[in-house]
Amino acid sequence: MTLWVQHTLVLGLVLFCVIFVARGLMRTFSGKRSRMGNCCAKGCSDPTTAHSAPAAGQVVFVPSSALRVRR
């Protein structure tokens, strides 16, 4: 692959990424729904259904020393 083809390919990819991020930021700042900024400590979800979802069960962590292999 020639050098100018590589540069064109990379610049096109960078331009696509910049346009994608700019479009998401514009949708976020204009108040429309977007995928940016809707994640929280509980995971990514739709903010309108986050409060109506039932509470999940308690998470219990088991140490690896308590696990054994069954054959």
Residue frames as a rotation matrix with the C-alpha (Angstrom) as fourth column:
MET 1
0.591 0.807 0.000 0.00
0.807 -0.591 0.000 0.00
0.000 0.000 -1.000 0.00
THR 2
-0.162 -0.678 0.717 1.45
0.617 -0.636 -0.463 3.33
0.770 0.368 0.521 -0.96
LEU 3
-0.792 -0.291 -0.536 2.11
0.609 -0.425 -0.670 6.09
-0.033 -0.857 0.514 1.52
TRP 4
-0.869 0.487 0.085 -0.57
-0.465 -0.864 0.194 8.47
0.168 0.130 0.977 0.21
VAL 5
-0.093 0.853 -0.514 -3.23
-0.142 0.499 0.855 5.73
0.985 0.153 0.074 0.41
GLN 6
-0.266 -0.072 -0.961 -2.29
0.850 0.452 -0.269 5.04
0.454 -0.889 -0.059 4.03
HIS 7
-0.959 -0.123 -0.256 -2.46
0.235 -0.852 -0.469 8.73
-0.160 -0.510 0.845 4.91
THR 8
-0.609 0.793 -0.013 -5.82
-0.563 -0.421 0.711 9.11
0.559 0.441 0.703 3.16
LEU 9
-0.018 0.584 -0.811 -7.19
0.284 0.781 0.556 6.07
0.959 -0.221 -0.180 4.98
VAL 10
-0.484 -0.235 -0.843 -6.00
0.865 0.017 -0.501 7.29
0.132 -0.972 0.195 8.39
LEU 11
-0.990 0.123 -0.068 -7.26
-0.113 -0.984 -0.141 10.83
-0.085 -0.132 0.988 7.83
GLY 12
-0.369 0.907 -0.200 -10.63
-0.408 0.036 0.912 9.50
0.835 0.419 0.357 6.72
LEU 13
-0.035 0.304 -0.952 -10.88
0.661 0.721 0.206 7.32
0.749 -0.622 -0.227 9.82
VAL 14
-0.753 -0.286 -0.592 -9.92
0.643 -0.512 -0.569 10.21
-0.140 -0.810 0.570 12.11
LEU 15
-0.878 0.473 0.072 -12.41
-0.412 -0.824 0.388 12.49
0.243 0.311 0.919 10.38
PHE 16
-0.120 0.855 -0.505 -15.16
-0.010 0.507 0.862 9.89
0.993 0.108 -0.052 10.80
CYS 17
-0.213 -0.010 -0.977 -14.38
0.901 0.385 -0.200 9.54
0.379 -0.923 -0.073 14.54
VAL 18
-0.948 -0.159 -0.276 -14.35
0.258 -0.893 -0.370 13.30
-0.188 -0.422 0.887 15.07
ILE 19
-0.634 0.774 0.013 -17.68
-0.511 -0.430 0.744 13.71
0.581 0.465 0.668 13.28
PHE 20
-0.054 0.609 -0.792 -19.21
0.363 0.750 0.552 10.82
0.930 -0.258 -0.261 15.26
VAL 21
-0.431 -0.175 -0.885 -18.13
0.902 -0.057 -0.428 12.28
0.024 -0.983 0.182 18.62
ALA 22
-0.995 0.065 -0.079 -19.13
-0.064 -0.998 -0.017 15.82
-0.080 -0.011 0.997 17.65
ARG 23
-0.413 0.899 -0.145 -22.59
-0.285 0.023 0.958 14.61
0.865 0.437 0.246 16.57
GLY 24
0.006 0.384 -0.923 -23.07
0.736 0.623 0.264 12.82
0.677 -0.681 -0.279 19.90
LEU 25
-0.702 -0.320 -0.636 -21.95
0.683 -0.555 -0.475 15.87
-0.201 -0.767 0.609 21.86
MET 26
-0.907 0.409 0.105 -24.28
-0.325 -0.834 0.446 18.14
0.270 0.370 0.889 19.91
ARG 27
-0.087 0.909 -0.409 -27.22
0.038 0.413 0.910 15.81
0.995 0.064 -0.071 20.58
THR 28
-0.182 -0.040 -0.982 -26.29
0.931 0.316 -0.185 15.68
0.317 -0.948 -0.021 24.28
PHE 29
-0.855 -0.250 -0.455 -25.99
0.421 -0.847 -0.326 19.45
-0.303 -0.470 0.829 24.66
SER 30
-0.784 0.617 0.060 -29.16
-0.405 -0.583 0.704 20.15
0.470 0.528 0.707 22.68
GLY 31
-0.429 0.616 0.660 -31.21
-0.801 0.077 -0.593 17.96
-0.417 -0.784 0.461 25.03
LYS 32
0.417 0.558 -0.717 -31.95
-0.819 0.573 -0.030 15.14
0.394 0.600 0.696 22.62
ARG 33
0.827 -0.090 0.555 -31.41
-0.255 0.820 0.513 11.51
-0.502 -0.565 0.655 23.52
SER 34
0.391 -0.747 -0.537 -27.94
-0.709 0.127 -0.694 10.18
0.587 0.652 -0.480 22.85
ARG 35
0.692 -0.204 -0.692 -25.68
0.365 0.926 0.093 7.40
0.622 -0.317 0.716 24.02
MET 36
-0.411 -0.900 0.144 -23.20
0.354 -0.303 -0.885 9.79
0.840 -0.313 0.443 25.63
GLY 37
-0.766 -0.039 0.642 -23.63
-0.466 -0.654 -0.595 10.61
0.443 -0.755 0.483 29.28
ASN 38
0.312 0.944 0.108 -26.28
-0.779 0.188 0.599 8.04
0.545 -0.271 0.794 30.19
CYS 39
0.139 -0.331 -0.934 -23.99
0.334 0.903 -0.270 5.68
0.932 -0.274 0.236 32.13
CYS 40
0.439 -0.017 0.899 -23.75
-0.776 -0.512 0.369 5.66
0.454 -0.859 -0.238 35.89
ALA 41
-0.484 -0.689 0.539 -22.32
-0.872 0.434 -0.228 3.45
-0.077 -0.580 -0.811 38.64
LYS 42
0.008 0.583 0.812 -25.14
-0.372 0.756 -0.539 0.93
-0.928 -0.298 0.223 38.13
GLY 43
-0.511 -0.253 0.822 -24.40
0.589 0.593 0.549 0.54
-0.626 0.765 -0.153 34.42
CYS 44
-0.946 0.152 -0.287 -25.67
-0.310 -0.689 0.655 1.97
-0.098 0.708 0.699 31.18
SER 45
-0.510 0.844 0.164 -29.44
0.814 0.535 -0.224 2.07
-0.277 0.019 -0.961 30.96
ASP 46
-0.278 0.550 0.788 -32.32
0.464 -0.641 0.611 4.18
0.841 0.535 -0.077 29.79
PRO 47
-0.973 -0.191 0.129 -32.85
-0.012 -0.514 -0.857 6.88
0.230 -0.836 0.498 32.46
THR 48
-0.280 0.939 0.198 -36.64
-0.873 -0.335 0.354 6.68
0.398 -0.073 0.914 32.16
THR 49
0.565 0.507 -0.651 -36.73
-0.258 0.858 0.445 2.97
0.784 -0.084 0.615 33.00
ALA 50
-0.484 -0.843 -0.234 -34.00
0.007 0.263 -0.965 3.03
0.875 -0.468 -0.121 35.64
HIS 51
-0.765 0.202 0.612 -36.36
-0.641 -0.338 -0.690 4.08
0.067 -0.919 0.388 38.43
SER 52
0.271 0.962 -0.004 -39.21
-0.961 0.271 0.046 1.79
0.045 -0.009 0.999 37.45
ALA 53
-0.014 -0.341 -0.940 -37.05
-0.328 0.890 -0.318 -1.35
0.945 0.304 -0.124 37.41
PRO 54
0.934 0.352 -0.066 -37.43
-0.071 0.362 0.929 -3.65
0.351 -0.863 0.363 40.44
ALA 55
0.393 -0.812 0.431 -34.60
-0.912 -0.285 0.295 -3.75
-0.117 -0.509 -0.853 42.92
ALA 56
0.212 -0.422 -0.881 -32.04
-0.406 0.782 -0.472 -6.46
0.889 0.458 -0.006 42.22
GLY 57
0.905 0.090 -0.416 -31.12
0.276 0.619 0.735 -9.07
0.324 -0.780 0.535 44.81
GLN 58
0.745 -0.660 0.097 -28.16
-0.496 -0.450 0.742 -8.69
-0.446 -0.601 -0.663 47.10
VAL 59
0.624 -0.634 -0.457 -24.78
-0.304 0.342 -0.889 -9.35
0.720 0.694 0.021 45.51
VAL 60
0.835 -0.381 0.398 -22.55
-0.288 0.313 0.905 -11.64
-0.469 -0.870 0.151 47.54
PHE 61
0.375 -0.800 -0.468 -18.87
-0.776 0.005 -0.631 -12.01
0.507 0.599 -0.619 46.75
VAL 62
0.984 -0.098 0.152 -17.32
0.010 0.868 0.496 -15.42
-0.180 -0.487 0.855 47.38
PRO 63
0.265 -0.954 -0.138 -13.55
-0.807 -0.298 0.510 -15.55
-0.528 -0.024 -0.849 47.92
SER 64
0.312 -0.194 -0.930 -11.63
-0.788 0.494 -0.367 -17.74
0.530 0.848 0.001 45.48
SER 65
-0.769 -0.628 0.118 -10.29
-0.575 0.599 -0.557 -19.85
0.280 -0.496 -0.822 48.36
ALA 66
-0.361 0.726 0.585 -13.88
-0.521 0.364 -0.772 -20.98
-0.773 -0.584 0.247 49.09
LEU 67
0.526 0.537 -0.659 -14.35
-0.843 0.226 -0.488 -22.32
-0.114 0.813 0.572 45.57
ARG 68
-0.343 -0.634 0.693 -13.50
-0.373 0.769 0.519 -25.88
-0.862 -0.080 -0.500 44.63
VAL 69
-0.476 0.084 -0.875 -13.53
-0.867 0.122 0.483 -27.83
0.148 0.989 0.015 41.40
ARG 70
0.152 0.585 0.797 -16.17
-0.511 0.737 -0.443 -30.54
-0.846 -0.340 0.411 41.07
ARG 71
-0.718 -0.462 -0.520 -15.42
-0.686 0.345 0.640 -33.42
-0.116 0.817 -0.565 38.73
